[in-house]
């Protein structure tokens, strides 16, 4: 199975060399690594250019403009990824790895992902979890044929593209797998928001994204409540974003019904856990049971 990688990079001079070298050293050799230099103002471009001189598989892709507002993080991120995908049009590949410029993967990371994709023809995405959350977009290895069926071959430029793509896979009858024993290291453990205003705007857009995806109101309320405890302005912004979209109405995503069913099942499992200790885990998942075939090793 031929695999390529796309690395979105915005002012990543401290980490980009280690991230790219880890990809070049994979036990399952990558065909190409497209590094998208997204409006960089530091030394990231010259570092990537130097890496390209060392190994021609590295392809610097310069992106100087953005089509989305800075607060629209989902579509903005997807647009950067798509610059990388388009730059790889002349390369023959079967799967594509999306790796952020602060994420270092172990030497056998791609090999482990390929084993999953080869072993299960209906496996669309192999990835990793961080902090107990659902599979991250960064580190995902995506089957090309699935991406072409789902979105025409590009990363979806929609709100919450990572979550949308996972749900789209399930809705089309594919599976999403967690890579067992994956070695993944984040070089940047925390993200510092440049301003309170941007943080609030992004969380407001996140609330709107949750409505578009199809979040159940009760599930969204629980998520916002957690955010309120740790970051009150952002928690309020999520709620306001969701409510504003609910009032306006309009078309929701084509995975909304699936997501709502999964969340209802997850809430039922949580409730059973409170009322009948141990019951939530009896189906082996506690994360949706049969909703969308999303067990503990899937979305």
C-alpha positions as CSV (number, residue, x, y, z in Angstrom):
1,X,0.0,0.0,0.0
2,X,1.4,3.3,-1.1
3,X,1.1,6.1,1.4
4,X,1.8,9.9,1.3
5,X,1.6,12.5,4.0
6,X,0.4,16.1,4.4
7,X,1.8,18.3,7.1
8,X,0.0,21.7,7.7
9,X,2.5,24.2,9.1
10,X,2.1,27.7,10.3
11,X,5.2,29.2,11.9
12,X,6.5,25.9,13.2
13,X,10.3,26.5,13.1
14,X,10.8,24.9,16.5
15,X,9.2,21.6,15.6
16,X,8.9,21.1,11.8
17,X,12.3,19.4,11.3
18,X,11.7,16.7,13.9
19,X,8.2,16.1,12.6
20,X,9.2,15.7,9.0
21,X,12.3,13.6,9.7
22,X,10.1,11.2,11.7
23,X,7.9,10.8,8.6
24,X,10.9,10.2,6.3
25,X,12.2,7.5,8.7
26,X,9.0,5.4,8.7
27,X,9.5,1.7,8.4
28,X,6.7,1.7,5.8
29,X,8.3,4.1,3.3
30,X,6.2,7.1,2.4
31,X,6.0,8.1,-1.3
32,X,6.0,11.8,-0.6
33,X,5.6,14.4,2.2
34,X,3.8,17.6,1.3
35,X,4.5,20.3,3.9
36,X,2.0,23.2,3.4
37,X,3.7,26.5,4.5
38,X,0.6,28.4,5.6
39,X,1.3,32.1,5.6
40,X,4.6,31.5,7.5
41,X,6.6,34.5,8.8
42,X,9.4,32.6,10.6
43,X,12.1,30.3,9.4
44,X,9.8,27.3,8.7
45,X,10.0,27.7,4.8
46,X,13.8,27.7,4.7
47,X,13.9,24.7,7.1
48,X,11.5,22.7,4.9
49,X,13.4,23.8,1.8
50,X,16.6,22.4,3.4
51,X,14.8,19.1,4.2
52,X,13.7,18.9,0.6
53,X,17.3,19.2,-0.5
54,X,18.2,16.3,1.8
55,X,15.3,14.1,0.6
56,X,13.3,14.9,-2.6
57,X,10.2,13.2,-1.1
58,X,9.7,16.4,0.9
59,X,7.5,18.9,-1.1
60,X,7.2,22.4,0.2
61,X,3.9,23.9,-0.7
62,X,3.6,27.7,-0.2
63,X,0.2,29.1,0.8
64,X,0.1,32.8,1.2
65,X,-3.7,33.5,1.5
66,X,-6.6,32.1,3.5
67,X,-10.2,31.8,2.3
68,X,-11.7,31.7,5.8
69,X,-11.7,33.9,8.8
70,X,-9.2,33.0,11.5
71,X,-12.1,32.0,13.8
72,X,-13.3,29.4,11.3
73,X,-10.6,26.9,12.4
74,X,-12.2,23.8,10.9
75,X,-12.6,25.0,7.3
76,X,-9.3,26.9,7.6
77,X,-7.4,23.8,8.6
78,X,-9.1,21.7,5.9
79,X,-8.2,24.3,3.3
80,X,-4.5,24.0,4.3
81,X,-4.7,20.2,4.1
82,X,-6.3,20.4,0.6
83,X,-3.4,22.5,-0.7
84,X,-1.2,19.6,0.2
85,X,-3.5,17.0,-1.3
86,X,-3.6,18.9,-4.6
87,X,0.2,19.2,-4.6
88,X,0.3,15.4,-4.6
89,X,-1.9,14.9,-7.7
90,X,1.0,13.4,-9.7
91,X,1.8,10.8,-7.1
92,X,0.2,7.4,-7.1
93,X,-1.0,6.5,-3.6
94,X,-3.6,4.4,-1.8
95,X,-3.7,6.3,1.6
96,X,-2.9,9.7,3.0
97,X,-1.6,10.5,6.5
98,X,-2.5,13.9,8.0
99,X,0.1,14.9,10.6
100,X,0.2,18.3,12.3
101,X,3.5,20.1,12.6
102,X,3.7,19.5,16.3
103,X,3.1,15.8,16.2
104,X,6.0,13.2,16.0
105,X,5.0,9.7,15.1
106,X,7.0,6.6,16.0
107,X,9.0,4.8,13.3
108,X,6.4,2.0,12.8
109,X,3.3,4.3,13.0
110,X,2.4,4.2,9.3
111,X,3.2,0.5,9.1
112,X,0.7,-0.2,11.9
113,X,-1.9,1.9,10.2
114,X,-1.4,0.1,6.9
115,X,-1.8,-3.2,8.6
116,X,-5.3,-2.1,9.7
117,X,-6.2,-0.8,6.3
118,X,-4.9,-4.0,4.6
119,X,-6.6,-6.3,7.1
120,X,-10.0,-4.7,6.8
121,X,-11.1,-3.5,3.3
122,X,-13.9,-1.4,4.8
123,X,-11.6,0.4,7.2
124,X,-11.6,4.0,6.1
125,X,-9.5,5.7,8.7
126,X,-6.9,4.5,11.2
127,X,-5.9,7.0,13.8
128,X,-5.1,7.8,17.5
129,X,-6.9,9.2,20.5
130,X,-5.5,11.9,22.7
131,X,-6.6,12.4,26.3
132,X,-9.4,9.9,26.1
133,X,-11.1,11.9,23.2
134,X,-12.3,10.5,19.9
135,X,-9.8,9.9,17.1
136,X,-7.9,13.1,16.2
137,X,-7.6,14.4,12.7
138,X,-3.8,14.7,13.1
139,X,-2.2,11.3,12.8
140,X,-5.1,9.9,10.8
141,X,-4.2,7.6,7.9
142,X,-7.1,7.8,5.4
143,X,-7.9,5.4,2.6
144,X,-7.9,7.3,-0.6
145,X,-10.8,5.4,-2.2
146,X,-13.0,6.3,0.8
147,X,-12.0,10.0,0.6
148,X,-12.9,10.0,-3.1
149,X,-16.3,8.4,-2.4
150,X,-17.1,10.6,0.6
151,X,-15.8,14.1,-0.5
152,X,-14.4,13.8,-4.0
153,X,-10.9,13.2,-2.7
154,X,-10.4,16.3,-0.6
155,X,-10.6,17.0,3.1
156,X,-14.1,18.4,3.8
157,X,-14.0,22.2,4.2
158,X,-16.8,22.2,6.7
159,X,-17.2,23.0,10.4
160,X,-15.5,20.3,12.5
161,X,-14.0,18.4,9.5
162,X,-12.3,15.7,11.5
163,X,-15.6,14.7,13.3
164,X,-17.6,15.0,10.1
165,X,-15.2,12.7,8.2
166,X,-15.3,10.0,10.9
167,X,-19.1,10.1,10.9
168,X,-19.2,10.1,7.1
169,X,-17.2,6.9,7.1
170,X,-19.6,5.2,9.5
171,X,-22.6,6.4,7.5
172,X,-21.2,4.9,4.4
173,X,-20.7,1.5,6.1
174,X,-16.9,1.9,6.7
175,X,-15.2,1.3,10.0
176,X,-12.8,3.7,11.8
177,X,-10.0,2.0,13.8
178,X,-7.6,3.1,16.5
179,X,-4.0,2.1,15.8
180,X,-2.9,-0.3,18.5
181,X,0.3,0.5,20.3
182,X,0.7,3.7,18.4
183,X,3.7,5.9,19.4
184,X,2.7,9.5,19.1
185,X,4.3,12.5,20.8
186,X,3.1,16.0,21.0
187,X,5.9,18.6,21.0
188,X,3.6,21.4,22.1
189,X,1.5,20.3,25.1
190,X,-0.7,23.4,25.3
191,X,-2.1,26.0,22.9
192,X,-1.9,29.7,23.9
193,X,-4.7,31.7,22.4
194,X,-3.4,35.0,21.0
195,X,-6.4,36.9,22.5
196,X,-9.6,36.4,24.5
197,X,-11.6,37.7,21.6
198,X,-10.3,35.1,19.2
199,X,-10.9,32.3,21.7
200,X,-14.5,33.4,22.2
201,X,-15.1,33.7,18.5
202,X,-13.7,30.3,17.8
203,X,-15.8,28.7,20.5
204,X,-18.9,30.5,19.2
205,X,-18.1,29.0,15.8
206,X,-17.6,25.6,17.5
207,X,-21.2,25.9,18.9
208,X,-22.5,26.6,15.5
209,X,-20.5,23.7,14.1
210,X,-22.0,21.4,16.8
211,X,-25.5,22.4,15.6
212,X,-24.6,21.8,12.0
213,X,-23.2,18.4,12.7
214,X,-26.4,17.4,14.5
215,X,-25.5,17.5,18.2
216,X,-28.3,16.5,20.6
217,X,-29.2,19.5,22.8
218,X,-28.7,17.6,26.0
219,X,-25.3,16.3,24.9
220,X,-24.3,19.8,23.8
221,X,-25.4,21.2,27.2
222,X,-23.2,18.6,29.0
223,X,-20.2,19.5,26.8
224,X,-20.8,23.3,27.3
225,X,-21.2,22.8,31.1
226,X,-17.7,21.2,31.3
227,X,-16.2,24.1,29.4
228,X,-18.0,26.6,31.7
229,X,-16.2,25.1,34.6
230,X,-12.7,25.5,33.1
231,X,-13.3,28.5,30.8
232,X,-16.6,30.4,31.4
233,X,-16.3,32.8,28.4
234,X,-15.7,29.9,26.0
235,X,-18.5,27.8,27.5
236,X,-21.0,30.7,27.1
237,X,-19.7,31.2,23.5
238,X,-20.4,27.5,22.7
239,X,-23.9,27.7,24.0
240,X,-24.7,31.0,22.2
241,X,-23.3,29.6,18.9
242,X,-25.4,26.5,19.1
243,X,-28.5,28.5,20.1
244,X,-28.1,31.1,17.4
245,X,-27.9,28.3,14.7
246,X,-30.9,26.5,16.2
247,X,-33.0,29.7,16.0
248,X,-31.9,30.4,12.5
249,X,-32.5,26.9,11.4
250,X,-31.3,25.8,8.0
251,X,-29.9,22.6,6.5
252,X,-27.8,20.4,8.8
253,X,-25.1,17.9,7.8
254,X,-25.9,14.6,6.1
255,X,-24.5,12.8,9.2
256,X,-26.8,14.6,11.7
257,X,-29.2,11.7,12.3
258,X,-26.4,9.3,12.8
259,X,-24.6,11.5,15.3
260,X,-27.8,12.1,17.3
261,X,-28.5,8.4,17.6
262,X,-25.0,7.8,18.8
263,X,-25.2,10.5,21.4
264,X,-28.5,9.3,22.6
265,X,-27.0,5.8,23.1
266,X,-24.0,7.3,24.8
267,X,-26.2,9.3,27.2
268,X,-28.3,6.1,28.0
269,X,-25.1,4.3,28.8
270,X,-24.0,7.1,31.1
271,X,-27.4,7.1,32.8
272,X,-27.3,3.3,33.3
273,X,-23.8,3.7,34.8
274,X,-25.3,6.0,37.5
275,X,-28.4,4.0,38.1
276,X,-26.8,0.5,37.7
277,X,-23.1,0.6,38.4
278,X,-21.2,-1.5,35.8
279,X,-24.0,-1.6,33.3
280,X,-22.6,1.1,31.0
281,X,-19.7,-1.1,30.1
282,X,-21.5,-4.4,29.5
283,X,-21.7,-3.9,25.8
284,X,-17.9,-3.4,25.7
285,X,-18.1,0.1,24.6
286,X,-19.9,2.6,26.8
287,X,-19.5,4.9,23.8
288,X,-22.6,4.4,21.7
289,X,-23.0,0.6,21.6
290,X,-24.4,-0.2,18.2
291,X,-25.0,3.4,17.1
292,X,-23.3,3.6,13.8
293,X,-21.3,0.5,14.7
294,X,-19.1,2.8,16.9
295,X,-17.5,0.6,19.5
296,X,-14.5,1.4,21.7
297,X,-12.0,1.1,18.9
298,X,-14.0,3.2,16.5
299,X,-15.4,6.8,16.5
